[in-house]
């Protein structure tokens, strides 16, 4: 493709055909404009892969927070900050994202433009749903991290 205008034109066609979210919203949430560099006949497949990449990053990060065994030190610090309610919400989000991971496999194994368009619509809806919860948890972490870090930094580390 190589041209953002061409990508937008092709996306607009898919948007009309499959009732997809508008390009600007998708680009804001998933950076789909990077697809313009890919030469492809299957735009829906590339869209699914870009969306999947973001969702899988969150799946792995949340999984590490919920089970921080052998994790980096900062993950252990974050995990300690989370209360039971936050962990419950993260577990629910993790479950939803894990289901989408399985849906991704299905979209790859049983490729069809219609199925992938459905994945895109559902993923966009899921992201909008979980983003608000993730923002709330981030704000909690940020507030507690700053307070706890100030307290911990005054102690002896050795």
C-alpha positions as CSV (number, residue, x, y, z in Angstrom):
1,X,0.0,0.0,0.0
2,X,2.5,2.6,1.2
3,X,0.0,5.5,1.2
4,X,-2.3,6.5,4.1
5,X,-4.9,7.8,1.7
6,X,-5.1,4.4,0.0
7,X,-5.4,2.6,3.4
8,X,-8.2,4.9,4.4
9,X,-10.0,4.3,1.1
10,X,-9.7,0.5,1.5
11,X,-10.8,0.7,5.1
12,X,-13.8,2.9,4.2
13,X,-14.9,0.2,1.8
14,X,-14.7,-2.4,4.5
15,X,-16.3,-0.1,7.0
16,X,-19.3,0.3,4.9
17,X,-19.5,-3.4,4.0
18,X,-19.1,-4.8,7.5
19,X,-20.2,-1.9,9.8
20,X,-16.7,-1.3,11.2
21,X,-15.8,1.6,13.5
22,X,-14.5,4.6,11.7
23,X,-10.8,4.8,10.7
24,X,-9.8,7.6,13.0
25,X,-11.2,5.8,16.1
26,X,-9.5,2.6,15.1
27,X,-6.3,4.4,14.4
28,X,-6.4,6.2,17.7
29,X,-6.9,3.0,19.7
30,X,-4.8,0.5,17.6
31,X,-2.4,2.5,15.4
32,X,-3.7,0.8,12.3
33,X,-2.0,3.4,10.1
34,X,1.2,1.3,10.3
35,X,-0.5,-1.2,8.0
36,X,0.0,1.3,5.1
37,X,3.5,-0.1,4.9
38,X,2.2,-3.6,4.2
39,X,1.3,-4.8,0.7
40,X,-1.7,-7.0,1.2
41,X,-4.8,-8.3,-0.5
42,X,-6.3,-9.2,2.9
43,X,-6.7,-5.9,4.8
44,X,-8.9,-7.5,7.4
45,X,-6.2,-10.0,8.3
46,X,-3.7,-7.2,8.8
47,X,-6.2,-5.2,10.9
48,X,-6.8,-8.2,13.1
49,X,-3.1,-8.8,13.5
50,X,-2.5,-5.2,14.6
51,X,-5.4,-5.3,17.0
52,X,-4.3,-8.6,18.3
53,X,-0.8,-7.3,19.0
54,X,-2.2,-4.7,21.4
55,X,-4.6,-7.0,23.1
56,X,-2.0,-9.7,23.6
57,X,0.4,-7.2,25.2
58,X,-2.3,-6.4,27.7
59,X,-3.1,-10.0,28.2
60,X,0.5,-10.8,29.0
61,X,1.0,-7.8,31.3
62,X,-2.2,-8.5,33.3
63,X,-1.3,-12.1,33.5
64,X,2.1,-11.2,35.0
65,X,0.5,-8.8,37.5
66,X,-1.9,-11.5,38.6
67,X,0.8,-14.2,38.8
68,X,4.1,-12.4,39.3
69,X,6.3,-15.5,39.8
70,X,9.8,-14.9,38.5
71,X,8.8,-11.3,37.3
72,X,10.8,-8.2,37.3
73,X,11.0,-6.3,40.6
74,X,8.7,-3.5,39.5
75,X,6.0,-6.0,38.6
76,X,6.2,-7.4,42.2
77,X,5.9,-3.8,43.5
78,X,2.8,-3.2,41.3
79,X,1.2,-6.5,42.3
80,X,1.6,-5.6,46.0
81,X,-0.1,-2.2,45.4
82,X,-3.3,-3.9,43.9
83,X,-6.1,-4.7,46.4
84,X,-8.5,-7.6,46.1
85,X,-11.0,-5.7,44.1
86,X,-8.4,-4.5,41.6
87,X,-7.2,-8.1,41.2
88,X,-10.7,-9.3,40.7
89,X,-11.3,-6.8,37.9
90,X,-8.0,-7.6,36.3
91,X,-8.8,-11.3,36.4
92,X,-12.1,-10.6,34.6
93,X,-10.3,-8.5,32.0
94,X,-7.7,-11.3,31.7
95,X,-10.4,-13.8,31.0
96,X,-12.0,-11.6,28.3
97,X,-8.7,-11.1,26.6
98,X,-7.9,-14.8,26.8
99,X,-11.1,-15.6,25.0
100,X,-10.1,-13.1,22.3
101,X,-6.8,-14.8,22.0
102,X,-8.7,-18.0,21.1
103,X,-10.8,-16.0,18.7
104,X,-7.6,-14.7,17.0
105,X,-6.5,-18.3,16.5
106,X,-9.8,-19.1,15.0
107,X,-9.7,-16.1,12.7
108,X,-6.3,-17.3,11.4
109,X,-7.3,-20.9,11.0
110,X,-10.7,-20.4,9.4
111,X,-9.9,-17.2,7.5
112,X,-12.8,-15.3,6.0
113,X,-13.2,-11.6,5.6
114,X,-16.6,-11.7,7.3
115,X,-15.2,-13.5,10.4
116,X,-12.3,-11.1,10.6
117,X,-14.6,-8.1,10.3
118,X,-16.6,-9.5,13.2
119,X,-13.4,-10.0,15.2
120,X,-12.5,-6.3,14.5
121,X,-16.0,-5.1,15.7
122,X,-15.9,-7.2,18.8
123,X,-12.3,-6.3,19.7
124,X,-13.1,-2.6,19.3
125,X,-16.1,-3.0,21.6
126,X,-14.0,-5.1,24.1
127,X,-11.2,-2.5,24.1
128,X,-13.6,0.3,24.9
129,X,-15.1,-1.7,27.7
130,X,-11.9,-2.7,29.4
131,X,-10.0,0.6,28.7
132,X,-12.1,2.4,31.3
133,X,-11.4,-0.2,34.0
134,X,-7.7,-0.2,33.1
135,X,-7.6,3.6,33.4
136,X,-9.1,3.3,36.9
137,X,-6.6,0.7,38.0
138,X,-3.8,2.7,36.5
139,X,-4.8,5.7,38.5
140,X,-4.9,3.6,41.6
141,X,-1.5,2.2,40.9
142,X,-0.1,5.7,40.2
143,X,-1.5,7.1,43.4
144,X,-0.3,4.2,45.6
145,X,3.0,3.9,43.8
146,X,3.9,7.5,44.5
147,X,2.9,7.2,48.1
148,X,4.5,3.8,48.7
149,X,7.6,4.7,46.9
150,X,8.1,7.7,49.0
151,X,7.8,5.6,52.1
152,X,10.1,2.8,50.9
153,X,12.8,5.1,49.6
154,X,13.6,6.3,53.1
155,X,14.4,2.7,54.3
156,X,17.6,0.7,54.2
157,X,18.0,-1.4,51.0
158,X,21.0,-3.6,52.0
